Amino acid sequence: MTLKTHADHWLAQLFAAKAVANGGVIRRDRRWVRREIGKERFIAEVRQRGFHLIEAGEQWLVICTASPLRRLC
């Protein structure tokens, strides 16, 4: 049996959100993410799921789809 770390628990909760299941968007303050689990781990988890990560100011936006994105403006 493996013990879940704080980071594992945090990620499980984040990616269990309804928005993730519906292909929506989740956002988190980037400083908070760095403090909770670290930038590298967060990026790796987003990439592993095939999602997109965008930085907008102090926020990180996770687009919960593997479909291509197109910037309109």
C-alpha positions in Angstrom: 0.0 0.0 0.0 1.3 3.4 -0.9 0.8 6.5 1.2 -0.6 9.5 -0.5 1.5 12.7 0.0 -0.1 16.1 0.4 0.7 16.8 -3.2 -1.0 13.6 -4.4 -4.1 14.5 -2.4 -4.1 18.1 -3.7 -3.8 16.9 -7.3 -6.5 14.2 -6.9 -8.9 16.8 -5.6 -8.0 19.3 -8.3 -8.4 16.9 -11.2 -11.7 15.4 -9.7 -13.4 18.8 -10.3 -16.6 18.8 -12.5 -14.9 21.2 -14.9 -12.2 18.7 -15.6 -14.7 15.9 -16.4 -16.7 18.3 -18.6 -13.6 19.6 -20.6 -13.8 23.0 -18.9 -11.3 25.3 -17.4 -9.8 25.4 -13.9 -7.6 28.2 -12.6 -5.2 28.4 -9.8 -2.9 31.1 -8.4 0.6 30.2 -9.6 2.3 31.1 -6.3 -0.2 28.9 -4.5 0.5 26.0 -6.8 4.2 26.4 -6.4 3.8 26.4 -2.6 1.5 23.4 -2.6 3.1 21.0 -5.1 5.7 22.9 -7.1 5.8 24.2 -10.7 7.5 21.3 -12.3 5.1 18.7 -10.8 2.0 20.7 -11.8 3.2 21.1 -15.3 4.0 17.4 -15.5 0.6 16.4 -14.3 -1.2 18.8 -16.8 1.0 17.5 -19.6 0.4 13.8 -18.6 -3.3 14.3 -19.0 -2.9 15.9 -22.4 -4.4 19.2 -21.2 -3.2 22.8 -22.0 -1.7 25.2 -19.4 -1.8 29.0 -19.9 -0.3 31.6 -17.7 -2.3 34.8 -17.4 -0.9 37.3 -14.9 -0.7 35.5 -11.6 -3.1 32.7 -12.6 -2.5 29.4 -14.3 -5.4 28.3 -16.5 -5.8 24.6 -17.3 -7.8 23.9 -20.4 -9.1 20.4 -19.7 -9.1 19.1 -23.2 -6.5 17.6 -25.5 -8.2 19.2 -28.5 -6.2 21.8 -30.4 -6.6 25.5 -29.2 -7.0 28.5 -31.4 -6.5 32.0 -30.1 -9.2 34.3 -31.5 -7.8 37.6 -30.3 
